[in-house]
Amino acid sequence: MSQRDGYLDILWSQFRKNRAAYIALHLLAPLFLLAIFAPVIASNVPFYYNDRGETLWPWFRALLNPEETVDFWFNTALVAFFPWLVIATLADRIWRRQQVGRWARTGRIAALYVGLIGVVSGVLLIPGVRPDNRYRARTFPEEQFRKGEGVTAVYPPIPFGPTEQDIESSVKPPMYRKPRFVIDSAGREVLNWRKSNDGFPRLLGTDDVGRDVLVRMIYGLRISLTVGFVAVGLYITIGVILGAIAGYFGGAVDIIISRVIEVIILFPSFFLILTLVGLLGQSIYIIMVVIGLTGWPTVARLIRGEVLKQRAIDYVQAARAMGASHMRIIFRHILPNAVSPALVAAPFGIAGAIITEAGLSLLGFGVRLPAPSWGLILRSGSENYHYWWLVVFPSLAIFFTVTVFNLVGSGLRDAMDPRLRV
Amino acid sequence: MSTLVDHDTTKQPSALLSIRDLRTYFFTEKGVVKAVDGVSFDVPKARTVGIVGESGCGKSVTGLSIMRLVAPPGRIVQGSMLFRDGDTVKDLARLPEPEIRKIRGSQIAMIFQEPMTSLNPVFTIGSQILEAIQLHQPDLGSRKARELVVDLLQKVGVPDPQARRHWYPHQLSGGMRQRVMIAMALSCEPRLLIADEPTTALDVTIQAQILELLKQLQAEKDMAVLMITHDLGIIAEMADEVLVMYASRIVEKASVLRLFANPLHPYTWGLFRARPVLGMTKGKELVTIPGDVPNAADLPQGCKFCLRCKFVQDRCREEEPELRILEPGHEVRCHFAGELDYER
C-alpha cells in the first residue's frame, strides 16, 4: 500500500488479497452476462427464418415483446449491450486522455450502461414503437423444413423456450431425446419433431409438463438477480437516507426514526410475504417490495451509527464554516465516509433475497407459474424425489449464486476493516 | 429586531467587526454553562486581534459564535456582532441561517486546530478546495476554478501543486494539511479570518512557517485576522491588539506592545511570570499560578480570579470588577489594577 493511493485503491488492493472473494467478484460479470444473454443462448424461436424468399425475424420480435417485466428489462439490457461496448470503449479512451481517475472512469462506464438501458426501454415503451409479436404462437414443424429447398432457419444453441411445454416429454431425465418418429392412432409413422426441437437432447431433463430444466435455470437467473438487486437496492436506499437524517439531525427526528426502526425490524419478511400473497395472489412485486420495506431498518441503524461518529469529526465543522448547507454536508461530506457498512450488507442482502424468493416459490407463494424460477423447478420435483434432476440442479444453482454473493460480501467486509490492513 | 442596521459611519469607528456584550450560554442537564459572558471588542480592518487564555476560558466559543457555529445546547443569548460587509453593516447574531451561510466561507473564514481531522479523508485536497470555491463563486467556470485551486496551493506553499491537488489528506504531513486548510479558507478572499489555535498541533518549526505564511497572506489580501491561542509567543509574533480572557470574560484589553511592556491584570502578569526564560538559574522553582480554572458551573461570586489571585482582598470576593480604561488603549477588569506592585 503506497502512500500515493486513494481510499478506493487501498480497498481494491486489500480486496485482491482475498483469493476467494476476488474470484467470486469476477464470476459476477459472467453471471450477469448469462442472465442478459439468455435468449441468445436458449429460445424456441429462430433468429432467422427463410421460406422461399419470405424472410422472418421472429426472435427479434419476441425479444422486444416479452411476457414478463423481468424479461423486458434484461432484453433491453441485451439490446443496449453492443452499442454500450462500442461507446464505452471510445469514451474510456477519451477519459484516459483527460486523466479522469480510474474509479471515476469505472463509475462513468457503469452509469453509461444503465443510462443506455433506460433510453432503450424508454423508447420501447412508447406506444407503436415495438413491432408486435405475430409469431408468438407459431411453431415451425419439421415438415416445413422437409418440404423443400429454400426453407432455412437459424436457431439459438439450445432450441427450447423457458415456458414451452411439451407434455409428451414430461419428467424425462437429462440427455433425453425425443424419438423422431412415432406411431399415431391410425398406425402411421408421424414426425415427432419440430424443427425447433430438432433432436436436440434435453440436457438437464424436463419438468412435469415438459419444460426444459436447463433453459428454465438460465432464465431463472434473471428472476433471482432481479429480486435480489431490486429488493436490496430499495432497502439500502431507504436505509441510507433515513439513517443519515436520523444520525445527523438528532433530537426529535432521530427519536421518531429510531422508534420506527424498532417496530419494523420485528417484522418477519418471509411470513409477511406469505400473508400478502395469500391475500393478494402471487406476484414478484410483493416479494421485492416487502423485502425492501422490511430490510431497511438494519441498514438505517448501521448508517446512523456511522453518521454519529463522523459528525463529531472536525471536517464537518470545517464544511459548515465554509458555508455548506445541511443537505450538502450529509450527502456529499458525511455519507461517503459513512456508507461502508451498507455496502458490506448489500451482497449478503442479495444472497438472502435470492434464497427467500426461491423458498417462497418452492412453497407456491412466490412467482406465478410458468415463470422460470429456481424455486418453482424445485417445487415440481418436491412431489417425487425420484426425479432427481428437478432437485439437484436448481439447488446447485441457488448454492452457487448465493455463495458468490456471500464471498463478495465477506471480501468487502475484510477489505474495509482497517485492522486487517497490512 | 432588524438584520440590517445602518450606522452613521462618521460616529462609528471603521471596524470590520464590532462585538458588543456577546453572551453564549450552554443549557445542559447539569445547569447553564456561561461559556462567553459579556465579551465586547472590535476587530479593525486588516489588523490582527489575538485572544489569549487558558483552556476553557471561552476563547474558542467566541470564535465559533462569530460564525454562528455554536451547536445546541449552546446558544447566543445576547449581544450584537456588527459586521461591515462593503457599505452595509449586518448583525451576525440576528441574520437568518441562509444569510449566514453566504457569509461563512466567503466573507468570514475559519481554520481549525487539528489538521488531521479537518479535511475530509475521502476527497482529494484539490476537490475540497474546488468545492469551497464553487460554493461561493458558482459562475466561475470549472477551468478557471481549477486554475484558481492550483494558484492557491502555490500561494500557501504546497510544492508541485498541479500534481498534489490529486493527493488525499492522509498522504500529506500535518503542516501541509494546515496549508491546505488555509488555502480553502482564503479561496474566496474573506475580509476576516478566524484562526482557532492553528498551530497547536504542529511542531515548532512548522509553526513558524505557518505563522509566517499567515502574516504574508494577511498583508497581501488586506485581511483581518482573529487569532485564538493560548501561546503568548504567537501573540507577540502576530497580534496588534490583544484580549486576555479568563472564565468567559475579557480581563485585559490592550495593544500588544503595551500589554507586553506593562501587563496590568494579576492574571496576565501571572502568565508572563510563568514562562521559562533563557538564562534562568537551574534549580529554581518555576513560578505558577496556583489553583485551577474554576468549574463553569461553580464560579465564585465577585471577581472570577479571586481564588487564585496573589493580591486578593475582601472587595474582590464580593464585588465583580468592571472593565475599566486605565490608560488610553488599555482596559483592565480589576479593582486594584494600577495600584499593584508587581516585582519582576
HADDOCK unambig.tbl for C-alpha pairs under 7 A between the chains (distance, minus, plus):
assign (segid A and resid 3 and name CA) (segid B and resid 171 and name CA) 5.79 0.50 0.50
assign (segid A and resid 4 and name CA) (segid B and resid 171 and name CA) 6.61 0.50 0.50
assign (segid A and resid 6 and name CA) (segid B and resid 168 and name CA) 6.26 0.50 0.50
assign (segid A and resid 7 and name CA) (segid B and resid 122 and name CA) 6.36 0.50 0.50
assign (segid A and resid 313 and name CA) (segid B and resid 117 and name CA) 6.15 0.50 0.50
assign (segid A and resid 314 and name CA) (segid B and resid 117 and name CA) 5.27 0.50 0.50
assign (segid A and resid 314 and name CA) (segid B and resid 118 and name CA) 4.59 0.50 0.50
assign (segid A and resid 315 and name CA) (segid B and resid 117 and name CA) 5.93 0.50 0.50
assign (segid A and resid 315 and name CA) (segid B and resid 118 and name CA) 3.99 0.50 0.50
assign (segid A and resid 315 and name CA) (segid B and resid 119 and name CA) 5.03 0.50 0.50
assign (segid A and resid 315 and name CA) (segid B and resid 120 and name CA) 5.61 0.50 0.50
assign (segid A and resid 318 and name CA) (segid B and resid 118 and name CA) 6.19 0.50 0.50
assign (segid A and resid 321 and name CA) (segid B and resid 104 and name CA) 5.62 0.50 0.50
assign (segid A and resid 321 and name CA) (segid B and resid 105 and name CA) 6.09 0.50 0.50
assign (segid A and resid 321 and name CA) (segid B and resid 109 and name CA) 6.72 0.50 0.50
assign (segid A and resid 321 and name CA) (segid B and resid 110 and name CA) 6.34 0.50 0.50
assign (segid A and resid 322 and name CA) (segid B and resid 104 and name CA) 5.46 0.50 0.50
assign (segid A and resid 322 and name CA) (segid B and resid 105 and name CA) 4.05 0.50 0.50
assign (segid A and resid 322 and name CA) (segid B and resid 109 and name CA) 6.81 0.50 0.50
assign (segid A and resid 322 and name CA) (segid B and resid 132 and name CA) 6.43 0.50 0.50
assign (segid A and resid 323 and name CA) (segid B and resid 101 and name CA) 4.53 0.50 0.50
assign (segid A and resid 323 and name CA) (segid B and resid 102 and name CA) 6.24 0.50 0.50
assign (segid A and resid 323 and name CA) (segid B and resid 104 and name CA) 4.74 0.50 0.50
assign (segid A and resid 323 and name CA) (segid B and resid 105 and name CA) 5.45 0.50 0.50
assign (segid A and resid 324 and name CA) (segid B and resid 101 and name CA) 6.91 0.50 0.50
assign (segid A and resid 333 and name CA) (segid B and resid 120 and name CA) 6.98 0.50 0.50
assign (segid A and resid 336 and name CA) (segid B and resid 122 and name CA) 6.98 0.50 0.50
assign (segid A and resid 337 and name CA) (segid B and resid 122 and name CA) 6.73 0.50 0.50
